[in-house]
Amino acid sequence: MQKALLFSILSFFLFTIHLQAQDDVLFSAGDTKVKKSEFEYIYKKNNFSNKADYSRKSLEDYLSLYVNFRLKVKEAIKQGLDTNDRFKEELEVYEKQLLDSYVEKDILEKLVKQEYERSKTDVNISHIYFPFGTGGDEAAALAKATEASKKIKSGTAFEEVAKTSEDKQTAVNGGKVGWFNSYQMSFPEIEEAVYKMKTGEISEPIKTRLGYHIIKLNETRTARPKLKAAIIKRYLSVTDTTAAGRKFSEDTIRLAYAKLKTNASFEDVVQLYSEDDFTKGNKGQLDWFGINSYAKVFEETVYALKDGEYSAPFKTNTAWYIVKRLETAKPLSYEETIPLLKAKLPSLPQYQYEMDKFVQKLLDKYNAKQFTENYPVLKQRLMVYAQNAPFTYRDTTKARTLLQIGDKTFDENDFGKIIQESFYNVYPKTGTD
């Protein structure tokens, strides 16, 4: 909630201040003035995936639609139709476009391009990790990471220093983590650093929300494509762990393999021998998958095949498999990737990371200071006001400061009025904001 409030404050105050200095009125709908920036934002947003070309015809056509819509809104309110459900639905679509901040638009466009380029390369990394977690000793974790970094710089091998890592699973293996593609890493700070590094390079300590990491980029490769595959699967018994019990699973999968060698169809052998209920009804087929979807031995086996080939039996920790590689996904063009990434990115940590960086950039640029300790009180008041329709913000005589930009301060009442004017000037909403 604190971040959401801060974005609203910065978007409304900083960006509005910037626009007011250079924004022209494009047209009026009654006494409502529509500025150039509003139209340009909606035009670019709705034409993003189609590459807004700013041609005269494109702009004139879209402006005509936009003017008609604003006039429609004005007339509907005049006639009291703004309570009509159908009109509300149409208006909500329009409101959502306007209320999506230009910050979100810029960040999404940047991330779409960035993640598309990064997705072309898989990276193999090792790390040394010192956690502090929530409420932990951050200073102690930083001191450990700094000391580890000094040892590496003085000539001690990364793999040796990695033995001191508090990630015990990787510490015993020289810190090796494995292969990743973009937006597969839990920490965007690490992804950002790794995709700027050269093979063999070792990072300075990197702070994430859980601790400090020192990263080594071991190697890179052209990204592995997504695959379509089918499996024959025999589970290892969890109740009979004797040698005889385990051998039964192996013997059965080898019978299946022998059957395939007689030119029996893979689909028929699936029906005869596979125990996997999730795929058996679909000829053994799995959904499309990429790296880090299955056990390492499974992944390496299937990627070593060519389309149409099947493997010899192999074992993971839970089952015996025969896998057939069916199809390799064709690489998507940038244009084809845009809608997929735009839908996916807002739910990923990379998106929030970029939003955080943007806020910090604004805070630094405008010499701004946020008073986050005062956010919860305003939030509680807004929750109470939002229970009634129409929403009406009420000033408080004890307004706390939320933001300071240079010598100017903005308090709860300033922010409340912005909410009132910007979100509720067309028709009141009910419910909780």
N, C-alpha and C positions, 0 to 999 in steps of 0.2 A: 504494500500500500504506500509506503514511504516513497518508493521509486516512482510509482504512478503519479502521486501528487507532485513530486518534483518535476517530472516531465510536463505535467499540465502547467505548472507555474512557469517554467522556462519557455515552453511553447507559446503560452499566452502573452507573457510579458516581454521576453527577449525578442522573439520573432515578430510579434506584433509591433514592437517599437521599431524594429528594422524596416518592416513593410510600410508603416505609416509615413516614414520619411521619403519614400519613393514610389508609392502606389497611386495609380490613377483610377478614377471611377470609369468603368467600361460602359455600363448602362444602368438605368433605373427601372424598377418595377413598382410603380406607384411611388411611395416615399422610401422604398427600400433601395439602397444603392449597392450595386454589385461591382466590386473592384477587379481590376485586371488580374491580380495575383490569384484570386479565387477561381476565375475561369481557367487560367493557364494551368493551375494545379489539377483541376478536374479533367481537363483535356489530356494532359500528359499521363495522368493516372489511368484513364480509361483506354488510352492508346498505347500503353507501355509495351505490351506483348506484340502489338502490331507495328511498333516503331513509328511513333507520331512524326509525321513528315512536315508539319507546319506549312503545307501547301495552302494556297489561297482558298481552293475549293473545300479542303478538309476543315479548315478553320471556320469558314462561313457556314458550312453544313452543321458543324457541331455548335457553333454560336447560336444558330437558329433554334436548334433543339433545346439548348440551355435556356435561352430567353423565354421560349414557350413554357418550359417547365417552371421557371420562376414566376411567370405570370399566372400559371395554373395554381401554384401554391397561394399566391396573393388572392386570387378570385375565390379559391376554396375556403380560405379563412374568412373572407368577406361574407360568404354565403352560409357560413357555419358548418361547412362540410368537413372541417378538419378533424371531426370526431368519427367520420366514416372509416370503417375498418380497411377497406380497399385503399382509400387514400393514405391512411396511416402506413400501410405496408410499402406503398410506393415512396412515400416521404422518408421512411426509415432507411431505404436503400440510398437515397440522396444524402441524408444526414450522415450516414456512415462514411460516405466518400469524403464529405467535408470535414468530419471530425477526426478522420485518420490524419494525424499530423504530417506535415511535410517531412518531419524528422523520420517517421516510419518509412515514408516513400523513398527518401534518399538512402536510408540504411538498407532497405530491401534491395534496391537496385544495385548498390555496391556489393552486397553479399551474394546476390545471384551471379554477378560476374566473377567475383572472387572464388566462390565455391565451385563454379563451373571449371575454372582454370585449375584449381587445386585437385579436382576430382580426376584429372587426367594422370595423376601420379600417386602411387602408393609409397609410403615411407616406412622404413624399419627403424625403430628407436629402442634405446635403453634409457633407464632413468635411475637416479638416486633420490630417495624421497624421505623427507622429514615432516611429519604431520603436526598440525596444532589443533585442527578440528574446531568445532564451535566452543568458544570460551576457553580454548587451550592457551598454552604459553607460546605465543607467536615469536617473542624475542628469542626464546631458547631454540626454537626450530630454525630461525634465521641464523643463529650463531653456529649451529651444527652444519647447515648448508654452506655457510661462508667458509668454515674450516675445511669441509670436504672439497670445495672449489679451490682453495689455496693448495691443498695437497696435489690435486690434479695438475694445476699450473706449475707446481714445483717438479713435476716429472713422474709422480706416482700414476700407474696405469688406472684408467677409469674403472676397469673391471675389479681391481683391487680395492679401490675406494668404495665401490658399490657394495662391498661386504658389510659396510657400516650403515647401509640404507635400512630404514625401518619398514620397508616393504619386504617382508621376509620371503615371500614367494619368488621375487626376482633377485633378491640379494644373493641367493645361493647360485645364481646363474649369470653372474656378472652384470646384473641389472637389466638383462634383456626383457623387453616387453613384447615385441613382435611387430607385425605389419599392420598399418592403418591406412585408411583413405580419409579424405576430408569429411568433416562432421561425424566421424566415428569416435573422435576423442571426447572424453567427458569434460575436458578443460580447454576452452577456446584459447586461453593464454598460451598453452603448450602448442596447440595447432598453429597459432600465429607465428610462434618462434620457429617451429620445425620447418615450415614451408619457406622460411627465409634463410635457413642454414644450408651449408654445403656438406657433402658427404664427409664423415669423419669429424666434423666440428662438434664442439661441446659448449653448451650454453652457460651463461651465468645463472645463479639461482633464480628461478621463476616462481613468483607467488601465485597460488590459486586459492580458492575459497577454503581448501582443506589443509594446505601446507606449502612447503617449498620443494621444488623439483630442480634437479640438474639433468639436462637432457643431452644425449648423444645421438646424432643422426648416423646410423650405421650404413645404410644404403637406400637407394631409391630404385624404382622400376616403373615402367609404363603400367598404369592401373589395370588390374585384372578385370575383364568384363563380367557382367552378370551371366549366369548360366541357367539352363533348364536341364534337369536330370531326373532319372528314375532309379529306384532302389529295390533291392531284395534284402530284407533285414531279418536276422535271427537274434533275439535277445539273449544275453548271458543271464542265466538263472540267478536270481537273488536269494532263492531259498536253498538250492542245491549248489553249493560252492565247491563240491568235491571235484577232483580231476575228471571223474567219469561224467559228472553233470556238465562241466564245461566242455568236455570233448563232444558231447551230444550236439551242442550248438554248432561247433566247428564241423562235425561230420555232416550235419544237415545242410549247411551253406555250401559245402563242397559237393554234395549231391546236386544242389541247384546249379552249381558251376558246370558240373559234368553234363547236366541236361542241356545247358546253353551250348556246350561244345558239340552237341548232336544236331545243332541248327534249330532247336526249339526256339520259338519267339520269346523275347524277353517278357512280354505281357503274360504269356501262358505260364512261364516259370514263376512270375510274381504270384499268380493265383495259387500255384501248387505249394510254394515254399515260404513266402514272406509272412512275417508275423506283425507287420506294421499296419494297424487298422486305419491310420490316418491317410495312408497312400494306396493301400491295396485296392480300394474301390475305384481308384483313378489310374489304373495300370502302373502303379508304383511311382507316379510322378510327384515331384516336389514343386513348390512354387519357385519362381525365379529367385536366385540368391547370389550374393557376392561374397567377398572375403569376410572372415570373422563371423560367419553364420553357423558354421558347424565345427566339429573337432578338427584340429590341425591335420591329422592323418587323412581324414575324409576330404578336406579341402585340397591338400596336395595331390591326392589320388585322382580326384575328378578333374582338376586343372591340368593334369599331365596327359589326359585323354584327348582325343579328337572327337568332334561331333560324330555320333553313331557308334563309337567304341564303348565297350564295357570292360570293367576291371576284373582282376582276379580277386578272390575273397581277401578281405582285410578286417582287422579288429580294432575297435575303439574301446574305451573303458566300459561301455555298456552293451555292445552288440557286435555281431559279425555282419559285414555288408558285402554286397556286390553292387556297384553303381554304374549306370550307363549315362554317358553324356549325350543329351539329346540335341541341344541347340545353344548357340552363343548369341547373346544380345548384340545388336548393332549399336555402335555409338550414336548418341543423340546429338543433333546439332544444337547450337546455342539457343536458337529460337524454340526448339522443341523442349529444351530444358527449363525455360523461363517459368511456365505455369507450374511445373512440378516443384521447382525450388521455392517459388513464391508461396506455395501452399505449405511446404515443409519447414522452411526456415524459422518462422515466428515461434515455433515450439522448441527450437534448439537453443542450447546455451550460447552459441555463437551470436545469435540475434541480440540477446540481453547484454552480452559483452560489448557489442558495438554501441548499443544504446547507452550503456554506462560510460563508455569513452566519450560519446558525444556530449553527454551532460557535463562531464568533467571539463571538456574543451570549452563549453559555454561558460562554466563557472570561472575558469581561468581567464578567458577572453574579456569578460565583463567585470572582473574583480568581484565576483559574486560569492556570497556565503549563505549556506542553507542552515536553517534551524530545525533539524529533524526531530528534536525533542518535543517540538510543538505540534507536529503532525497528528498524533493520536487524538488530541483534544478536538481539532477541527474535524477529523474523520467522524468522531462520535456525534458531533453536532449535525453534520451533513446527513448521517444515517437517520437521525430523528426527523429532520426537515423533509427528507425524501419519502417519509411514510404518508405524507399528505399531498393531495393534488388540488390546485397546481403547486408545484414546487416554489417555495418562496424563501429566499435567504433572509435571515434577520441578523442585523448587526449586533455585535456584542460590545459592551463597554470595556471589556477586558481582552481586547483583541491582541493575540500574541503574534510576534514577528515570525514570518515563515521564510522570507528571503530578503537579502540585502544585495543591491547591485550598486557598487560605488558608494555614494552617500545616500542613496534612496532606499527606503525600506518598504516592504510589502507585507501586510498583516493578513489575518484571517478574513477581515471584512473586505479587503481588496480582492482576495481570491474568491470569496463568496459571490461578490458582484459579477466577477468574470464568468463564473459558472452560470449565474442567473441569466446574464445577457447572451452568452454564447450558446448555451445548451437548451434554453427554455424560451427563446424569443419567438418561436414559431407556434408551438403548442405545448402545453404542460404534459409531463410524463408522470406516471405513478410507479410505485415500487421502490426498490433500494438501489442507489447509485454506488 
